[in-house]
Amino acid sequence: MPEKIIAPTAKVIPKLLKKHKDTRTDNYYWLNDRENLEVIDYLNQENAYYDTMTAHTNDFQKELFEEMKGRIKEEDESVPYLYSGYYYITRFETGKDYPIYSRKKESLSAKEEIMFDCNELAEGHSYFQLGGLSISPDNTLAVFSFDIIGRRIYDIKVKNLETGEILADKIEKVSGTAVWANDNKTIFYSSQDELTLRSDKIFKHKLGANQADDVLVYFEKDDTFNVEIAKSKSRKYLAIESGSTLTTEYQILDANNPDGKFEIFQKRVRGLEYSINHYGDSFYILTNKDKATNFKLMKTLETATAKENWTEVITHRADVLLEDIEIFKNYLVLEERSNGLNHIRIMPWSGAGEYYLPFESETYNAYATSNVDFDTDILRYSYQSLATPSSVIDFNMLTKTKEILKEQQVLGGKFDKNNYTEERVWATAIDGVKVPISMVYSKKLKKDSKNPLLLYAYGSYGITMDTSFSSTILSLLDRGFIFAIAHIRGGEDLGRQWYDDGKLLKKKNTFTDFIDCSKFLIDQKYTSPEHLYAEGGSAGGLLMGVVVNLAPELYNGIIAQVPFVDVITTMLDESIPLTTGEYDEWGNPNVKKYYDYMKSYSPYDNVKSQGYPNMYVSTGLHDSQVQYWEPAKWVAKLRSLKNNDTVLFLHTNMDAGHGGASGRFEAIKELAKEYSFLLDLEKNKN
């Protein structure tokens, strides 16, 4: 490390926060104001400190960037899919950051029609994200949305695909999802609360009208719910979904009758979750009705949609999570998860000869992709593993033959998947539960406790951490690292109960699972505390914040991306995006038992005078999901209390939001920062 440089010190302005006869002192609450020039100055000081302290790695960062970029096929395109007479393609061009969306009429040999070149749309903007893209039923118009700040606030416009003209219609400051009715002139879109950014309204827009004249179709009054608008695969129905953590409700409307009234499919019942798929004269319903924790499949006629009319198609199974379905004329395809692995099950409607697609690895990920037609025997799916690049495959469900349409290319001439070992092991948690860990590493590796290991996890919202291939992680693997994913409770990796056992008043299982996985990897001599690194983002950043308070001695370095670390203050502030909708995930701190439980683990509230690992913390000034001030306050408090000489960096992207930089190469530059942080620490250990 370079000669010691004095780190920034945030000024202390104590603010007393009182709740339930408890008082917390927040010395850095003042950082909660992005319009305050002193706040911006502090963030810039932290960035300058990071730049100075890591200046010796600048050349290495560039080397890593070029290395990772060099593995990517810059001139690349997606597998085309046929929809309503057109083949749709997403492609990239050499040296360009953003995708190009195009189509070809009826044949892949037809002339390419470029619908959207995001490189042109992004010109003059430091951030650009194309949101919803929907083609009119007559194929002549496209409604699209875009965000140029990174705060997930979109504008919507309409393009004439025949003339290239952008129509005068402009819908501003909405949530970005829009769909067409079947009349080719009516658009339904979702909008959000200006302050909380909760998606709470569905509007109807007629082409040529002003936004001020758009009709409010539905307003979701319950601030724990969000709303979305979608169109069924059958193209017959428009559907408004109101969803919270535990409950869903749909309203449906014939897409041929856009001026009609949406009708309730099944009114909300707290704890009842369901999703709907239309085919023929029926709806197929994926639901947890009747205590079906891992979900089951039911069916009802489109003329009688209330739950008392639903009949069972696939029963509930305690050891199999039913994640999704695909409906075809002759087949029902189920996406299931058991023992932590996903499976694709093919079931002919005739009842004859159901079977599973064969997958051999224990660290793979397979899922259905673009299946837009009912009347076909072809299932399109994707397959990859930690050491196997992604493939897109067309599988003939009748003949059981497959065609690999595309395999992800890893350029540079050095990659060979046979040089790596993939492994799944099981750690024992403090309460005796077995927790799976997926790993990939070089076959040359020896289990001698000297290997650097990066352990990644998320563990919230029931989000499963599937094992996918990343060409960028090769830059660590080829330098001796093990990359591991801990499938901790709070995700849905081992079924819905796995999620339920890692939220609310069981949230601490998420944290102790991660610590126990870390100890297991050390005990099994994959690594040691001198060489163990941990990484998590957003709610996974909360995980990082807790483990460094509870077990800092286990880790040499921590990467915390956009970390959610000030749990109580955020969950008490109903003006912050996502807060009210997350009471069923974290608990409502207005209720004392949840307040007390949150306070016992909230990273910011539990920073103490002790040694902490080396830490790299990143955030975005315009983040709408985890506000920048959470990591900023956390770092300021860590600086004031940590009593060892490890490094602590805060890097704020002054242009980006929750997802970081928007271009594919800019995102790799951020990754190069993280990898250089790890590799520089490891170099200093050797």
Long-range contacts (C-beta under 8 A, 24 or more apart in sequence): 1-53, 1-647, 1-684, 2-52, 2-53, 2-55, 2-56, 4-645, 5-49, 5-52, 5-53, 7-49, 7-639, 7-648, 8-42, 8-45, 8-46, 8-49, 8-639, 9-636, 9-639, 9-640, 10-42, 10-632, 10-636, 10-639, 12-640, 17-569, 19-568, 19-572, 19-589, 19-590, 19-595, 20-592, 20-595, 20-596, 22-595, 22-599, 24-568, 24-599, 24-605, 26-569, 26-633, 27-636, 27-637, 27-640, 28-632, 28-633, 28-636, 28-637, 29-569, 29-633, 31-629, 31-632, 31-633, 31-636, 32-627, 32-629, 32-633, 33-629, 34-621, 34-628, 34-629, 39-629, 39-632, 42-632, 43-621, 43-628, 43-632, 43-650, 43-652, 43-654, 44-654, 46-632, 46-635, 46-649, 46-650, 46-651, 46-652, 47-650, 47-651, 47-652, 47-654, 49-649, 50-649, 50-650, 50-651, 53-647, 53-649, 54-649, 54-673, 54-676, 54-677, 54-680, 56-680, 57-676, 57-677, 57-680, 60-676, 60-679, 60-680, 61-669, 61-672, 61-673, 61-676, 62-672, 64-475, 64-671, 64-672, 64-675, 64-676, 64-679, 65-665, 65-668, 65-669, 65-672, 67-412, 67-475, 68-471, 68-472, 68-475, 68-668, 68-671, 68-672, 69-665, 69-668, 70-411, 70-412, 71-410, 71-411, 71-412, 71-415, 71-471, 71-472, 71-474, 72-411, 72-471, 72-664, 73-409, 73-411, 76-409, 78-406, 79-370, 79-380, 79-392, 79-405, 79-406, 80-104, 80-108, 81-370, 81-372, 81-380, 82-372, 82-373, 83-135, 83-372, 84-135, 84-137, 84-139, 85-139, 86-135, 86-139, 92-664, 93-119, 97-122, 97-662, 97-663, 97-664, 97-665, 97-666, 98-122, 98-128, 98-662, 98-663, 98-664, 99-130, 101-130, 101-133, 113-161, 115-142, 115-159, 115-161, 116-142, 116-144, 116-159, 121-146, 122-662, 122-663, 126-655, 126-656, 127-622, 127-655, 127-656, 127-657, 127-661, 127-662, 128-662, 128-663, 129-659, 129-662, 131-176, 131-177, 132-156, 132-176, 132-177, 132-178, 134-178, 134-179, 134-180, 135-161, 135-180, 136-180, 136-184, 137-180, 137-182, 137-184, 137-235, 138-184, 140-184, 141-167, 141-180, 141-184, 141-207, 143-178, 143-179, 143-180, 143-187, 143-189, 145-174, 145-176, 145-177, 145-178, 147-176, 149-622, 149-657, 150-620, 150-622, 150-623, 150-655, 150-656, 150-657, 150-658, 150-659, 150-662, 151-197, 151-622, 151-623, 151-624, 151-657, 152-176, 152-197, 152-624, 152-625, 152-657, 152-658, 153-192, 153-197, 153-624, 156-187, 156-189, 158-187, 158-207, 167-207, 167-208, 168-208, 169-205, 169-207, 169-208, 169-209, 170-211, 171-203, 171-205, 171-211, 171-214, 172-211, 174-203, 175-199, 177-228, 177-229, 177-230, 178-229, 179-229, 179-230, 179-231, 179-238, 180-231, 181-238, 181-255, 181-256, 181-258, 182-235, 182-255, 182-256, 182-258, 183-256, 183-258, 186-258, 186-259, 188-217, 188-229, 188-238, 188-258, 189-229, 190-227, 190-228, 190-229, 195-575, 196-223, 196-574, 196-575, 196-576, 196-577, 196-578, 196-579, 196-580, 197-577, 197-578, 197-624, 198-223, 198-226, 198-577, 198-578, 198-580, 198-581, 199-226, 199-227, 199-228, 200-225, 200-226, 200-227, 201-227, 202-227, 202-229, 202-240, 204-258, 217-262, 218-251, 218-262, 223-574, 223-580, 223-581, 224-580, 224-581, 224-583, 224-584, 225-581, 226-581, 231-255, 232-276, 232-277, 232-278, 233-277, 233-278, 233-279, 233-327, 233-372, 233-374, 234-278, 234-279, 234-374, 236-278, 237-278, 238-262, 239-265, 239-276, 241-275, 242-268, 244-581, 244-584, 245-581, 245-582, 245-583, 245-584, 245-585, 246-270, 246-271, 246-273, 246-584, 247-271, 247-272, 247-273, 248-272, 248-273, 248-274, 248-275, 250-274, 250-276, 252-276, 252-305, 265-305, 266-305, 266-306, 266-307, 267-306, 269-307, 272-307, 277-325, 277-327, 278-302, 279-327, 279-374, 284-313, 284-325, 284-327, 285-310, 286-322, 286-324, 286-325, 288-496, 290-316, 291-316, 292-316, 293-318, 293-495, 293-496, 293-497, 293-500, 294-318, 294-319, 294-320, 294-321, 294-322, 294-495, 294-496, 294-497, 295-321, 295-322, 295-323, 295-496, 296-322, 297-322, 297-325, 297-334, 319-495, 320-495, 321-492, 321-495, 321-496, 324-367, 324-368, 326-368, 326-371, 326-379, 327-374, 328-371, 328-374, 328-375, 328-376, 328-377, 328-379, 328-397, 329-374, 329-375, 329-376, 330-377, 330-397, 330-398, 331-377, 331-379, 331-397, 333-368, 333-379, 333-397, 335-367, 335-368, 337-464, 337-492, 337-493, 337-494, 337-495, 338-495, 339-494, 340-424, 340-436, 340-487, 340-493, 340-494, 342-366, 342-367, 342-466, 344-368, 344-379, 344-381, 346-379, 346-397, 348-397, 355-400, 357-381, 357-395, 359-383, 361-385, 361-388, 361-422, 362-422, 362-423, 362-424, 362-438, 363-387, 363-422, 363-423, 363-424, 363-438, 363-439, 363-440, 363-467, 364-388, 364-467, 365-466, 365-467, 365-468, 380-405, 384-408, 384-468, 384-469, 385-422, 385-467, 385-469, 386-420, 386-422, 386-438, 386-439, 386-440, 386-467, 386-468, 386-469, 386-483, 387-417, 387-420, 387-421, 387-422, 387-440, 387-469, 388-417, 388-469, 389-417, 389-469, 389-471, 390-468, 390-469, 408-469, 408-471, 410-471, 410-474, 414-478, 415-471, 415-474, 418-443, 419-443, 420-477, 421-445, 425-520, 425-524, 427-486, 427-513, 427-516, 427-517, 427-519, 427-520, 427-521, 428-516, 428-520, 429-509, 429-512, 429-513, 429-516, 430-512, 430-516, 431-509, 433-489, 433-509, 433-513, 435-486, 435-487, 435-488, 435-489, 435-513, 435-516, 435-517, 436-487, 436-493, 436-494, 437-484, 437-485, 437-486, 437-487, 437-517, 437-520, 437-521, 438-467, 438-484, 438-485, 438-487, 439-482, 439-483, 439-484, 439-485, 439-526, 440-473, 440-477, 440-482, 440-483, 441-477, 441-481, 441-482, 441-483, 442-477, 442-478, 442-480, 445-480, 445-482, 447-524, 447-525, 447-526, 448-525, 449-522, 449-525, 449-526, 449-527, 449-528, 449-531, 450-527, 450-528, 450-531, 451-480, 451-481, 451-482, 451-526, 451-527, 451-531, 452-476, 452-480, 452-481, 452-482, 452-527, 452-531, 452-532, 452-533, 452-678, 452-682, 453-481, 453-482, 453-483, 453-484, 453-521, 453-526, 453-527, 453-531, 453-532, 453-533, 454-481, 454-482, 454-483, 454-484, 454-533, 454-534, 454-535, 454-678, 455-484, 455-485, 455-486, 455-514, 455-517, 455-518, 455-521, 455-532, 455-533, 455-534, 455-535, 456-483, 456-484, 456-485, 456-486, 456-534, 456-535, 456-536, 456-540, 457-485, 457-486, 457-487, 457-488, 457-514, 457-517, 457-534, 457-536, 457-540, 457-543, 458-490, 458-491, 458-536, 458-537, 458-538, 458-539, 458-540, 458-543, 459-486, 459-488, 459-489, 459-490, 459-491, 459-502, 459-510, 459-513, 459-514, 459-539, 459-540, 459-543, 460-490, 460-491, 460-502, 460-503, 460-510, 460-539, 460-540, 460-542, 460-543, 460-585, 461-490, 461-491, 461-499, 461-539, 461-585, 462-490, 462-491, 462-492, 462-496, 462-499, 463-491, 463-492, 464-491, 464-492, 464-493, 465-491, 465-493, 472-668, 472-671, 475-675, 476-675, 476-678, 476-679, 479-679, 481-678, 482-526, 482-527, 484-517, 484-521, 484-526, 486-513, 486-514, 486-517, 488-513, 488-514, 488-517, 488-543, 489-513, 503-584, 503-585, 503-586, 504-584, 504-585, 504-586, 504-587, 504-594, 505-587, 505-593, 505-594, 505-597, 507-586, 507-597, 507-601, 508-600, 508-601, 510-543, 511-543, 511-546, 511-547, 511-550, 511-601, 514-543, 514-547, 515-547, 515-550, 515-551, 515-554, 518-547, 518-551, 518-554, 518-555, 519-554, 522-554, 529-553, 529-554, 529-555, 529-556, 530-556, 530-685, 531-556, 531-682, 531-685, 532-556, 533-557, 533-558, 533-559, 533-678, 533-681, 534-558, 534-559, 535-559, 535-560, 535-561, 535-674, 536-560, 536-561, 536-563, 537-561, 537-562, 537-563, 538-562, 538-563, 538-564, 538-625, 538-626, 538-658, 539-564, 541-565, 541-617, 541-626, 541-631, 542-567, 542-603, 544-603, 545-603, 545-604, 545-634, 546-601, 546-603, 546-606, 548-603, 548-612, 548-613, 548-615, 549-603, 549-606, 549-607, 549-608, 552-610, 552-611, 552-612, 552-613, 553-611, 555-613, 556-613, 556-614, 556-681, 556-682, 556-685, 557-613, 557-614, 557-615, 557-616, 557-677, 557-678, 557-681, 558-613, 558-614, 558-615, 558-616, 559-615, 559-616, 559-618, 559-674, 559-677, 559-678, 560-615, 560-616, 560-617, 560-618, 560-631, 561-617, 561-618, 561-619, 561-660, 562-618, 562-619, 562-620, 562-623, 562-625, 562-626, 562-631, 562-658, 562-660, 563-603, 563-617, 563-619, 563-626, 563-630, 563-631, 563-634, 564-626, 564-630, 565-602, 565-603, 565-604, 565-630, 565-631, 565-634, 566-602, 566-603, 566-604, 566-605, 566-629, 566-630, 566-633, 566-634, 567-598, 567-601, 567-602, 567-603, 567-604, 567-605, 568-595, 568-598, 568-599, 568-602, 568-605, 569-604, 570-627, 570-630, 571-598, 576-627, 577-624, 577-625, 578-625, 603-634, 604-630, 604-633, 604-634, 604-637, 607-634, 607-637, 607-638, 607-641, 608-641, 609-641, 609-642, 609-643, 610-641, 610-642, 610-643, 611-642, 611-643, 611-644, 611-646, 612-638, 612-642, 612-644, 612-646, 612-648, 613-646, 614-646, 614-647, 614-648, 614-677, 614-681, 615-646, 615-647, 615-648, 615-649, 616-649, 616-651, 616-673, 616-674, 616-677, 617-648, 617-649, 617-650, 617-651, 618-650, 618-651, 618-652, 618-653, 618-660, 618-670, 618-673, 618-674, 619-650, 619-651, 619-652, 619-653, 620-652, 620-653, 620-655, 620-656, 620-657, 620-658, 620-659, 620-660, 621-652, 621-653, 621-654, 621-655, 621-656, 622-655, 622-656, 622-657, 623-656, 623-657, 623-658, 624-657, 624-658, 625-657, 625-658, 626-658, 628-652, 649-677
